[in-house]
C-alpha cells in the first residue's frame, strides 16, 4: 500500500497575482516619470514581471511517496523517489510511524485486518500485495478505493531459450530491471474466511460491520507483510519508505521497511 517533475511546477495563482501587482506598479511609475531615472522605473518593473514568471512555486506532494530517505531532520523527511525525483515532507505531532516487516500466506488468519492492493474486477480480484494491520492502526481506513500502479507479482519470466553471446568487462553502473506495473485498487477489511489451494489463498474480506465482503485470491508470489507500530527513530538515511501524505506536503503515515522494502 506514490512520486515526477511535479515538485516545481509554477502555479497559475502565484504567477497571476505577481503579474497583476507588477503591472499595476509599472503603469503607476510611467504616469509619474519625470527624470531619466524615473523613466527607467517601468523597465525595471517589467524585468520584475519576467523574474516573477521564472520563479517556481512548489507543487503539492503526491498522496503517496515511495523511495529511499536521503535526509532527516527534526521537522522534515527528504525522499528520493523510485523515478529519481526528490520530495521533502514536513513531519510533526500528527505524523505516525510504523515498520513494515516480512510475513507469509500462512500468517493470515480469520479475524485479521488486512489491506490489499488488488487488480482485476471486483468479482475476481487478485492481490498484488497484502499487509496485515494491527488493531491500533485500523481507524480511518475505508473498504475500497483507487490506488497506484504497482509491480505485478503474477508476471513470470519466460522459460524460452534464446541465443546468447559472452561479454567481459568492469561494471560501471547498475540499474534495476524494468518492472511490469498493473493498475490497482486498495481494499481494507477483516478476514472472515480463507481457503487454500494450488493458486494460493482465497480470502473473504468483510467490511461495513460484516454486511459486505470481497473475495480476493492471494497468489503465492504476492508480497505479504505486516505493520508494527514504530516511532520517529524508525526513520534514518537509507531507509526504504512508503509515506501517505496529507495536504500541505505533510507526512501522515511513514512506514519503514525492516528486512523488506515496503511493497505497497
Sine and cosine of phi, psi and omega as CSV:
sin_phi,cos_phi,sin_psi,cos_psi,sin_omega,cos_omega
0.00,0.00,0.00,0.00,0.00,0.00
0.00,0.00,0.00,0.00,0.00,0.00
0.00,0.00,0.00,0.00,0.00,0.00
0.00,0.00,0.87,-0.49,-0.11,-0.99
-0.93,0.37,0.33,0.94,-0.07,-1.00
-1.00,0.10,-0.02,1.00,-0.08,-1.00
-0.98,0.20,-0.34,0.94,-0.13,-0.99
-0.72,-0.69,0.60,0.80,0.04,-1.00
-0.97,0.22,0.61,-0.79,0.06,-1.00
-0.98,0.18,0.78,-0.62,0.00,-1.00
-0.99,0.12,0.60,-0.80,0.01,-1.00
-0.89,0.47,-0.57,0.82,-0.02,-1.00
-0.90,0.44,-0.77,0.64,-0.04,-1.00
-0.87,0.49,-0.71,0.71,-0.03,-1.00
-0.92,0.39,-0.67,0.74,-0.03,-1.00
-0.88,0.47,-0.70,0.72,0.01,-1.00
-0.90,0.43,-0.73,0.68,-0.02,-1.00
-0.88,0.47,-0.66,0.75,-0.01,-1.00
-0.90,0.44,-0.70,0.71,-0.04,-1.00
-0.90,0.44,-0.70,0.71,0.00,-1.00
-0.89,0.45,-0.74,0.67,-0.04,-1.00
-0.90,0.43,-0.63,0.77,0.01,-1.00
-0.90,0.43,-0.67,0.74,0.02,-1.00
-0.89,0.46,-0.68,0.73,0.03,-1.00
-0.90,0.44,-0.64,0.77,0.00,-1.00
-0.90,0.43,-0.67,0.74,0.01,-1.00
-0.91,0.42,-0.64,0.77,0.03,-1.00
-0.91,0.42,-0.66,0.75,0.00,-1.00
-0.90,0.43,-0.59,0.81,-0.02,-1.00
-0.91,0.41,-0.57,0.82,-0.04,-1.00
-0.94,0.35,-0.56,0.83,-0.09,-1.00
-0.98,-0.20,0.12,0.99,-0.05,-1.00
-0.90,0.43,0.79,-0.62,-0.01,-1.00
-0.81,-0.59,-0.65,0.76,-0.05,-1.00
-0.96,-0.28,0.24,-0.97,0.08,-1.00
-0.81,0.59,-0.63,0.78,0.02,-1.00
-0.90,0.43,-0.65,0.76,0.03,-1.00
-0.89,0.45,-0.67,0.74,-0.04,-1.00
-0.92,0.39,-0.33,0.94,0.04,-1.00
-0.99,0.16,-0.27,0.96,-0.08,-1.00
-0.86,0.51,-0.70,0.71,0.01,-1.00
-0.86,0.52,-0.58,0.82,0.04,-1.00
-0.89,0.45,-0.69,0.73,-0.01,-1.00
-0.90,0.44,-0.61,0.79,0.00,-1.00
-0.95,0.31,-0.52,0.86,0.10,-0.99
-0.89,0.45,-0.61,0.79,0.06,-1.00
-0.89,0.45,-0.61,0.79,0.04,-1.00
-0.88,0.48,-0.64,0.77,0.04,-1.00
-0.85,0.53,-0.71,0.71,-0.01,-1.00
-0.90,0.44,-0.63,0.78,0.01,-1.00
-0.92,0.40,-0.64,0.77,0.04,-1.00
-0.88,0.47,-0.62,0.79,0.00,-1.00
-0.92,0.39,-0.48,0.88,-0.05,-1.00
-1.00,-0.01,-0.12,0.99,-0.06,-1.00
-1.00,0.07,0.87,-0.49,-0.04,-1.00
-0.97,0.23,0.52,-0.85,0.17,-0.99
-0.92,-0.40,0.73,-0.69,-0.10,-0.99
-0.94,0.35,0.76,-0.65,0.01,-1.00
-0.98,0.19,0.29,-0.96,0.03,-1.00
-0.91,0.41,0.64,-0.77,0.05,-1.00
-0.91,0.41,0.43,-0.90,0.05,-1.00
-0.92,0.40,0.31,-0.95,-0.04,-1.00
-0.92,0.40,-0.37,0.93,0.01,-1.00
-0.66,-0.75,0.75,-0.67,-0.04,-1.00
-0.87,-0.49,0.74,-0.67,-0.01,-1.00
-0.77,-0.64,0.73,-0.69,0.03,-1.00
0.28,-0.96,-0.49,-0.87,-0.06,-1.00
-0.86,-0.52,0.70,-0.71,0.01,-1.00
-0.94,0.34,0.79,-0.61,0.06,-1.00
-0.90,-0.44,-0.04,1.00,0.04,-1.00
-0.25,-0.97,0.65,-0.76,0.01,-1.00
-0.65,-0.76,0.73,-0.68,0.22,-0.98
-0.66,-0.75,-0.21,-0.98,-0.15,-0.99
-0.90,0.43,-0.44,0.90,-0.09,-1.00
-0.73,-0.68,0.33,0.94,0.05,-1.00
-0.34,-0.94,0.32,-0.95,0.09,-1.00
-0.74,-0.67,0.74,-0.67,0.05,-1.00
-0.94,-0.35,0.77,-0.63,-0.10,-0.99
-0.83,-0.55,0.71,-0.71,0.20,-0.98
-1.00,-0.05,0.91,-0.42,-0.08,-1.00
-0.97,0.24,0.17,-0.99,-0.08,-1.00
-0.89,0.45,-0.40,0.91,0.02,-1.00
-1.00,-0.03,0.09,1.00,0.05,-1.00
1.00,-0.08,-0.17,0.98,0.01,-1.00
-0.97,0.22,0.36,-0.93,-0.07,-1.00
-0.92,-0.40,0.69,-0.72,0.06,-1.00
-0.68,-0.74,0.68,-0.73,0.06,-1.00
-0.93,-0.37,0.78,-0.62,-0.02,-1.00
-0.89,-0.46,0.64,-0.77,0.05,-1.00
-0.99,0.17,0.59,-0.81,0.06,-1.00
-0.85,-0.52,0.38,-0.93,-0.02,-1.00
-0.16,-0.99,-0.38,-0.93,-0.06,-1.00
-0.90,0.43,-0.45,0.90,-0.03,-1.00
-1.00,0.01,0.00,1.00,0.02,-1.00
-0.99,0.11,0.79,-0.62,0.05,-1.00
-0.97,-0.25,0.42,-0.91,-0.06,-1.00
-0.75,-0.66,0.57,-0.82,0.06,-1.00
-0.48,-0.88,0.48,-0.88,0.18,-0.98
-1.00,0.01,0.53,-0.85,0.18,-0.98
-0.94,-0.33,0.90,-0.44,-0.08,-1.00
-0.87,-0.49,0.45,-0.89,-0.02,-1.00
-0.90,0.44,0.54,-0.84,0.12,-0.99
-0.60,-0.80,-0.32,-0.95,-0.08,-1.00
-0.42,-0.91,0.21,-0.98,0.08,-1.00
-0.84,0.54,-0.64,0.77,-0.05,-1.00
-0.90,0.44,-0.39,0.92,-0.06,-1.00
-0.99,0.16,-0.23,0.97,-0.04,-1.00
-0.98,0.18,0.84,-0.54,-0.06,-1.00
-0.80,-0.59,0.36,-0.93,0.12,-0.99
-0.84,0.54,0.66,-0.75,-0.04,-1.00
0.99,0.13,-0.04,1.00,0.17,-0.99
-0.93,0.36,0.56,-0.83,0.14,-0.99
-0.99,-0.13,0.81,-0.59,-0.08,-1.00
-0.79,-0.62,0.47,-0.88,0.18,-0.98
-0.88,-0.48,0.77,-0.64,-0.12,-0.99
-0.69,-0.72,0.83,-0.55,0.18,-0.98
-0.99,0.14,0.81,-0.58,-0.11,-0.99
-0.82,-0.57,0.44,-0.90,0.14,-0.99
-0.90,-0.43,0.27,-0.96,0.06,-1.00
1.00,0.01,0.16,-0.99,0.00,-1.00
-0.95,0.32,0.29,-0.96,-0.08,-1.00
-0.88,0.48,-0.47,0.88,-0.04,-1.00
-0.98,0.20,-0.24,0.97,0.01,-1.00
-0.54,-0.84,0.89,0.46,-0.07,-1.00
-0.98,0.19,0.62,-0.78,0.03,-1.00
-0.83,-0.56,0.75,-0.66,-0.04,-1.00
-0.96,0.30,0.75,-0.66,0.14,-0.99
-1.00,-0.03,-0.50,0.87,0.15,-0.99
-0.33,-0.94,0.31,-0.95,0.00,-1.00
-0.56,-0.83,0.69,-0.72,0.07,-1.00
-0.83,-0.56,0.70,-0.71,0.07,-1.00
-1.00,0.01,0.81,-0.58,-0.17,-0.99
-0.94,-0.35,0.80,-0.61,0.01,-1.00
-0.93,0.37,0.37,-0.93,-0.08,-1.00
-0.84,0.55,-0.60,0.80,-0.06,-1.00
-0.93,0.38,-0.20,0.98,-0.04,-1.00
-0.92,-0.39,0.25,0.97,-0.07,-1.00
-0.99,0.13,-0.43,0.90,-0.14,-0.99
-0.86,0.51,0.66,-0.75,0.10,-0.99
1.00,0.10,-0.05,1.00,-0.01,-1.00
-1.00,0.04,0.74,-0.68,0.01,-1.00
-0.98,-0.21,0.20,-0.98,-0.25,-0.97
-0.98,0.20,-0.62,0.78,-0.15,-0.99
-0.45,-0.90,0.83,-0.56,-0.02,-1.00
-0.33,-0.94,0.28,-0.96,-0.04,-1.00
-0.90,0.43,0.57,-0.82,0.00,-1.00
-0.78,-0.62,-0.39,-0.92,-0.10,-0.99
-0.92,-0.40,0.34,-0.94,0.16,-0.99
-0.88,0.48,0.74,-0.67,-0.03,-1.00
-0.75,-0.66,0.36,-0.93,0.09,-1.00
-0.84,0.55,0.70,-0.71,-0.05,-1.00
-1.00,-0.04,0.93,-0.36,-0.05,-1.00
-0.96,0.30,-0.19,0.98,-0.03,-1.00
-1.00,0.05,-0.14,0.99,0.03,-1.00
-0.99,0.14,0.87,-0.50,-0.06,-1.00
-0.94,-0.34,0.43,-0.90,0.06,-1.00
-0.93,0.36,0.58,-0.81,0.04,-1.00
-0.93,0.37,0.53,-0.85,0.01,-1.00
-1.00,-0.08,-0.01,1.00,-0.01,-1.00
-0.91,0.42,0.54,-0.84,0.06,-1.00
-1.00,-0.04,0.37,-0.93,-0.01,-1.00
-0.55,-0.84,0.40,-0.92,0.02,-1.00
-0.92,0.40,0.58,-0.82,-0.05,-1.00
-0.73,-0.69,0.28,-0.96,0.14,-0.99
-0.77,-0.64,0.42,-0.91,0.00,-1.00
-0.99,-0.15,0.70,-0.71,0.11,-0.99
-0.83,-0.56,0.51,-0.86,0.04,-1.00
-0.72,-0.70,0.66,-0.75,0.02,-1.00
0.20,-0.98,0.00,-1.00,0.00,-1.00
-1.00,0.05,0.65,-0.76,0.06,-1.00
-0.97,0.24,0.85,-0.53,0.00,-1.00
-0.96,-0.28,-0.29,0.96,-0.01,-1.00
-0.34,-0.94,0.54,-0.84,0.03,-1.00
-0.80,-0.60,0.83,-0.56,0.06,-1.00
-0.85,-0.53,0.66,-0.75,0.03,-1.00
-0.90,0.43,0.54,-0.84,0.04,-1.00
-0.91,0.42,0.62,-0.79,0.03,-1.00
-0.87,0.49,0.63,-0.78,-0.05,-1.00
-0.94,-0.34,0.62,-0.78,0.07,-1.00
-0.95,0.31,0.84,-0.55,0.01,-1.00
-0.97,-0.26,0.50,-0.87,0.05,-1.00
-0.73,-0.69,0.56,-0.83,0.06,-1.00
-0.93,0.36,0.62,-0.78,-0.07,-1.00
-0.71,-0.71,0.29,-0.96,0.21,-0.98
-0.83,-0.56,0.43,-0.90,0.01,-1.00
-0.98,-0.19,0.72,-0.70,0.09,-1.00
-0.86,-0.51,0.57,-0.82,0.07,-1.00
-0.69,-0.73,0.66,-0.75,0.04,-1.00
0.11,-0.99,-0.06,-1.00,-0.05,-1.00
-0.98,-0.19,0.75,-0.66,0.03,-1.00
-0.93,0.36,0.89,-0.45,-0.01,-1.00
-0.97,-0.26,-0.27,0.96,0.07,-1.00
-0.33,-0.94,0.43,-0.90,0.05,-1.00
-0.59,-0.81,0.51,-0.86,-0.03,-1.00
-0.58,-0.82,0.91,-0.40,-0.03,-1.00
-1.00,0.07,0.42,-0.91,0.02,-1.00
-0.18,-0.98,-0.07,-1.00,-0.03,-1.00
-0.90,0.44,-0.47,0.88,-0.03,-1.00
-0.99,0.10,-0.01,1.00,-0.02,-1.00
0.86,-0.52,-0.70,-0.71,-0.05,-1.00
-0.82,-0.57,0.75,-0.67,0.08,-1.00
-0.96,-0.27,0.84,-0.54,-0.06,-1.00
-0.94,-0.33,0.60,-0.80,0.27,-0.96
-0.98,-0.19,0.89,-0.45,-0.07,-1.00
-0.93,-0.37,0.89,-0.45,-0.09,-1.00
-0.99,-0.17,0.49,-0.87,0.05,-1.00
-0.51,-0.86,0.01,-1.00,-0.10,-1.00
0.80,0.60,0.76,0.65,0.04,-1.00
0.93,0.36,0.33,0.94,0.01,-1.00
1.00,-0.04,-0.02,1.00,-0.04,-1.00
-0.98,0.20,-0.31,0.95,0.00,-1.00
-0.74,-0.67,0.38,-0.93,-0.02,-1.00
-0.41,-0.91,0.37,-0.93,0.15,-0.99
-0.91,-0.42,0.41,-0.91,0.25,-0.97
-0.91,-0.41,0.83,-0.56,-0.12,-0.99
-0.79,-0.62,0.81,-0.59,0.11,-0.99
-1.00,0.01,0.80,-0.61,0.03,-1.00
-0.95,-0.32,0.97,-0.25,-0.03,-1.00
-0.95,0.33,0.38,-0.93,-0.01,-1.00
-0.86,0.50,-0.38,0.92,-0.04,-1.00
-1.00,0.08,-0.17,0.98,-0.04,-1.00
-0.94,0.33,0.72,-0.69,0.07,-1.00
-0.91,0.42,0.76,-0.65,0.04,-1.00
-0.89,-0.45,0.82,-0.57,0.02,-1.00
-0.71,-0.70,0.06,-1.00,0.13,-0.99
-0.59,-0.80,0.43,-0.90,0.05,-1.00
-1.00,0.01,0.62,-0.78,0.22,-0.97
-0.82,-0.58,0.77,-0.64,-0.02,-1.00
-0.86,0.51,0.74,-0.67,0.00,-1.00
-0.81,-0.58,-0.27,-0.96,0.07,-1.00
-0.56,-0.83,-0.11,-0.99,-0.10,-1.00
-0.84,0.55,-0.52,0.85,-0.04,-1.00
-0.91,0.41,-0.22,0.98,0.02,-1.00
-0.93,0.38,-0.40,0.91,-0.11,-0.99
-1.00,-0.05,0.79,-0.62,0.04,-1.00
-0.55,-0.83,0.36,-0.93,0.07,-1.00
-0.84,0.54,0.75,-0.67,-0.04,-1.00
0.99,-0.11,-0.16,0.99,0.01,-1.00
-0.93,0.36,0.65,-0.76,0.17,-0.99
-0.99,0.10,0.79,-0.62,-0.12,-0.99
-0.72,-0.69,0.43,-0.90,0.25,-0.97
-0.81,-0.59,0.82,-0.57,-0.10,-0.99
-0.81,-0.59,0.81,-0.59,0.17,-0.99
-1.00,-0.01,0.80,-0.60,-0.10,-0.99
-0.98,-0.21,0.34,-0.94,0.11,-0.99
-0.90,-0.44,0.30,-0.96,0.01,-1.00
-0.81,0.58,0.52,-0.85,-0.03,-1.00
1.00,0.07,0.36,0.93,0.00,-1.00
0.85,0.53,0.63,0.77,0.05,-1.00
-0.99,-0.12,0.66,-0.75,0.12,-0.99
-0.99,0.16,0.88,-0.48,0.01,-1.00
-1.00,0.03,-0.88,0.47,0.06,-1.00
-0.83,-0.55,0.84,-0.55,0.04,-1.00
-0.95,-0.31,0.91,-0.41,0.06,-1.00
-0.95,-0.32,0.72,-0.69,-0.14,-0.99
-0.88,-0.47,0.80,-0.60,0.03,-1.00
-0.91,0.42,0.73,-0.69,0.03,-1.00
-0.78,-0.63,1.00,-0.03,-0.08,-1.00
1.00,0.04,0.03,1.00,0.00,-1.00
-0.31,-0.95,0.56,-0.83,0.14,-0.99
-0.98,0.18,0.75,-0.66,-0.01,-1.00
-0.79,0.61,0.83,-0.55,-0.08,-1.00
-1.00,0.00,-0.04,1.00,-0.15,-0.99
-0.87,0.49,0.00,0.00,0.00,0.00
